[in-house]
Every structure is written in C-alpha cells, then in structure tokens.
Amino acid sequence: MAADTGNETGNGTGNGAEDLRELITRARVVLWDFDGPICRLFAGHSAEGVAEGLVKWLEGRGLHGLLTDSERESLDPHVVLRAVDRRHPGSDLVTELEERLTQEELKATATAMPTAWADPLIRTLVALKLRLAVTTNNSPRVATTYLDGRGLTSCFAPHIYGRTQELRHLKPHPHCLNRALRAMGSAPDTALMIGDTPSDFLAASEAGVPFLGYARNERKEKLLRGAGATTVVNSLETVLTAVRHV
C-alpha cells in the first residue's frame, strides 16, 4: 500500500469510515507519534517558553549569533536544537542543549493533556492483538514517563523510539520508523502510522508506511493535507469506532 492510500475521513460516516476500516484492517503494527496523537505534551508547559529558554541559554553563553533571526523567533524547541546541531554536529554543546530540552519535556509530562479517545484506542488495538510502537521526535524517556503515568507502558514497551544524539535522524527522516519496523519484524505495508504533522507524513512516506493523520483543528488538517496526507480524522473516536467494526 502506498503511504498516502485512503480518502478523506472526518466524522466517520459514509465511505470515509469504510476507507478508514480498510486501512486499519491491513495493519498488524501501529506506529504512534507521541506529542499530538497520544497527548498534548505542552498543554500546561509552553513549548514556546521552552524554545525561548533554549535561545536565552545560548545567548548567555555568548552564542547569540549561532541562530538566524527566524530560528530565534521560531518558538519551536526542535528548530533551535536542529539549528545548533547543523552548525556543531556531535558537539558537547548539542549534547547539553538536547539534555536541557529533555528536562523541559519531562517537566511537561506532569501537565500533559491526554488526547481524547487515545487511551481506549490504544487498549483496544492491543486487545485485538495489534502491536504498537512510539515513533517520536521527543525523548524516549519522556514518552515512557508519560505512558507510565497512564498505565500504558505495557501497550508499547519495549518499542519506544525517540530522539537520539543523531539529531539529523529526527523526522521527517524515517529513522525512528525504520528502527521500529526492524525491531518488530514488520514489513512497511503491514504497518500504519498515526501522526499529526507534515514531518510524520513525510517520514511515513519515506519508510513506505501507510499514514493516518490526526488533526485536532482546521490548521493542523490544512497542514497535513498540504503535505499530501489524504486520510485525516479530526477525532480518534472516529478511529476507535472503525476499529470496533472491523
């Protein structure tokens, strides 16, 4: 199956629901992005604030000129981290910056908001004998900490694949998806990725994994469809309903 196979789906009615069920029926392994489909990691601990903190930390070390104006103003911590890694790959500076981001992500787990219907969908997929993995740009320590708090770690462990010291492997690079597929012995076309960003879609496409987009608002949906995603739902309840009728 091509990575963008599927038609538009919204509320789970009509042909869209049938297409969604067909997509799910083919899957034996489900790869989940973490921040978005499973939870809103920064619901109570602003990602923008974290990015600003990383920029200020660099400036405090006299490294103001390391970032372009757009990178400093991006308000995305991963943009800041990648920018530094491009200029000083594998350096102690990058290692320290990545650890600072990980600590901020760990703080964010305390106020992370579970994505509606994610927990029951995860448990239902496991009950149906599908195997699950996390494939994320966040630290795997962060995903594990959150899942522990929800009693969901056993649904995924040991298959939690996240950010490594090789930052060039962050999505849209398919590295973490390929790690999951190899470890689980899964062919790409028997897997399904659930993601909420264009980088998730692009990584899935590169890995040859069919893709299901989750868009919690119109802006997210527009970005996903603009990247080429054709199967997009606005609520995981739609997916849960489809799974229960497979």
C-alpha positions in Angstrom: 0.0 0.0 0.0 1.3 3.5 -0.8 1.9 5.6 2.2 -0.9 8.1 1.3 -3.6 5.5 0.4 -7.0 6.4 1.6 -9.7 9.0 1.2 -10.9 11.9 3.3 -12.4 11.0 6.6 -13.9 13.3 9.2 -16.7 12.2 11.4 -16.6 8.5 10.5 -19.7 8.4 8.3 -20.3 7.1 4.8 -17.5 5.9 2.5 -14.8 7.7 4.6 -15.5 5.2 7.5 -15.2 2.3 5.1 -11.9 3.5 3.8 -10.6 4.0 7.3 -11.7 0.5 8.3 -9.9 -0.9 5.3 -6.7 1.0 6.2 -6.9 -0.4 9.8 -7.7 -3.9 8.6 -4.4 -4.2 6.7 -2.3 -3.1 9.7 -0.6 -5.5 12.0 1.6 -2.9 13.6 0.7 0.7 14.6 3.4 3.3 14.9 2.2 6.3 17.0 3.7 9.7 17.1 3.7 10.8 20.7 3.0 14.6 21.1 -0.3 15.1 19.4 -1.9 11.7 18.8 -1.2 10.3 22.3 -1.2 13.6 24.3 -0.6 17.3 24.1 2.7 17.3 25.8 3.0 21.1 26.2 -0.6 21.7 27.2 0.4 23.2 30.5 4.1 23.9 29.9 4.5 26.1 26.9 6.7 24.8 24.0 7.2 28.5 23.0 8.5 29.2 26.5 10.9 26.2 26.3 12.2 27.5 22.9 12.7 30.9 24.3 14.6 29.4 27.3 16.9 27.5 25.0 17.6 30.7 23.0 18.3 32.6 26.2 20.7 29.8 27.4 22.6 30.1 24.1 22.8 33.9 24.4 24.0 33.6 27.9 27.0 31.6 26.6 27.8 34.3 24.0 26.3 32.2 21.2 23.6 34.7 20.1 24.9 34.7 16.5 24.6 30.9 16.2 21.0 31.2 15.2 19.4 33.2 12.5 16.6 35.6 13.3 14.0 33.2 12.0 15.4 30.4 14.1 15.4 32.6 17.2 11.8 33.6 16.6 10.5 30.2 15.6 9.2 29.4 19.1 9.8 25.7 18.3 12.5 24.0 20.6 13.2 21.4 17.9 14.0 24.2 15.4 16.5 25.6 17.9 18.1 22.2 18.6 18.4 21.2 14.9 19.9 24.6 14.0 22.7 24.2 16.6 23.3 20.6 15.5 23.7 21.6 11.9 26.4 24.0 12.8 28.1 21.9 15.6 27.1 18.3 14.9 28.0 15.9 17.7 29.4 18.6 19.9 29.2 18.8 23.7 27.1 22.0 23.1 24.5 19.9 21.2 24.5 17.2 23.9 23.9 19.8 26.7 21.2 21.6 24.7 19.4 18.3 23.9 19.5 17.3 27.6 18.1 20.7 28.6 15.2 20.1 26.2 14.7 16.6 27.6 14.4 18.0 31.1 11.8 20.6 29.9 9.9 17.8 28.2 10.0 15.7 31.4 8.6 18.7 33.3 5.8 19.0 30.7 4.6 15.4 31.3 3.2 16.5 34.7 0.7 18.7 32.9 0.3 16.9 29.6 -3.3 16.5 28.4 -4.3 13.1 27.1 -5.6 13.2 23.6 -9.4 12.4 23.6 -10.0 8.7 22.9 -6.3 7.9 22.7 -6.2 5.7 25.8 -9.2 3.5 24.9 -8.0 3.2 21.3 -4.6 2.1 22.4 -6.0 -0.5 24.7 -8.5 -1.7 22.1 -5.7 -2.2 19.5 -3.7 -4.2 22.0 -6.8 -6.3 22.8 -7.1 -7.0 19.1 -3.5 -8.3 19.1 -2.0 -5.4 17.1 1.5 -4.5 18.1 2.2 -0.9 19.0 5.3 1.4 18.9 6.0 5.0 19.7 8.0 6.8 17.0 8.6 10.4 18.1 11.0 13.3 17.9 10.6 13.7 21.7 13.0 12.0 24.1 12.0 8.3 24.6 12.5 9.0 28.4 9.6 11.5 28.1 7.3 9.1 26.3 8.0 6.4 28.8 7.4 8.8 31.7 4.0 9.8 30.3 2.9 6.3 29.4 3.9 5.1 32.9 1.6 7.7 34.4 -1.3 6.5 32.3 -0.6 2.8 32.9 0.0 2.3 29.2 3.7 1.4 29.0 3.0 -2.3 28.6 1.0 -1.5 25.5 4.2 -0.2 23.8 7.3 -1.5 25.6 9.9 -2.1 24.6 9.1 -0.4 21.3 9.5 3.3 22.2 11.8 5.0 19.7 12.6 8.7 20.1 15.2 11.3 19.8 18.8 10.2 19.8 22.1 12.0 19.8 22.0 11.8 16.0 19.7 14.8 15.5 19.8 14.5 11.7 17.6 11.5 12.2 14.7 13.4 13.6 11.5 13.2 11.5 10.9 13.8 8.6 13.8 11.4 8.4 12.3 7.9 8.7 15.0 6.6 11.1 12.8 6.0 14.1 10.1 4.3 12.0 12.6 2.1 10.4 14.0 1.2 13.8 10.6 0.2 14.9 9.9 -1.9 11.8 13.2 -3.7 12.1 12.8 -4.5 15.8 9.2 -5.7 15.3 9.9 -7.7 12.2 7.3 -5.8 10.3 7.1 -5.1 6.6 6.2 -1.4 6.0 3.0 -2.2 4.2 1.7 -4.2 7.2 2.2 -1.2 9.5 0.2 2.0 10.0 1.5 5.3 11.3 -0.8 7.7 13.3 0.7 11.3 13.2 -0.4 14.9 13.3 2.3 16.8 11.5 3.7 17.0 7.9 7.0 15.6 9.2 5.2 12.5 10.4 3.6 12.1 7.0 6.8 12.6 5.2 8.7 10.1 7.4 5.9 7.5 6.8 6.0 8.1 3.1 9.8 7.7 3.0 9.5 4.5 5.0 6.7 3.1 2.9 4.3 3.0 5.8 0.6 3.9 5.3 -0.4 7.0 7.1 -3.4 8.1 9.2 -3.5 11.8 10.0 -4.9 13.1 13.3 -5.8 16.8 13.1 -7.3 18.4 16.3 -8.1 21.6 14.5 -8.5 23.1 11.0 -5.0 24.5 10.9 -3.5 21.0 11.6 -5.7 19.4 9.0 -4.7 22.0 6.4 -1.0 21.4 7.1 -1.4 17.6 6.8 -3.4 17.8 3.6 -1.0 20.4 2.2 1.8 17.9 2.8 -0.1 15.2 0.9 -1.9 13.3 3.5 -5.3 12.0 2.3 -6.6 10.1 5.2 -7.2 12.6 8.1 -9.5 12.3 11.1 -10.5 15.1 13.5 -11.1 12.8 16.4 -9.6 9.5 17.5 -13.2 8.4 18.4 -13.6 8.0 14.6 -10.8 5.5 14.6 -12.0 3.7 17.7 -15.4 3.3 16.1 -13.9 2.0 12.9 -11.7 -0.5 14.9 -14.6 -1.8 16.8 -16.4 -2.6 13.5 -13.5 -4.2 11.7 
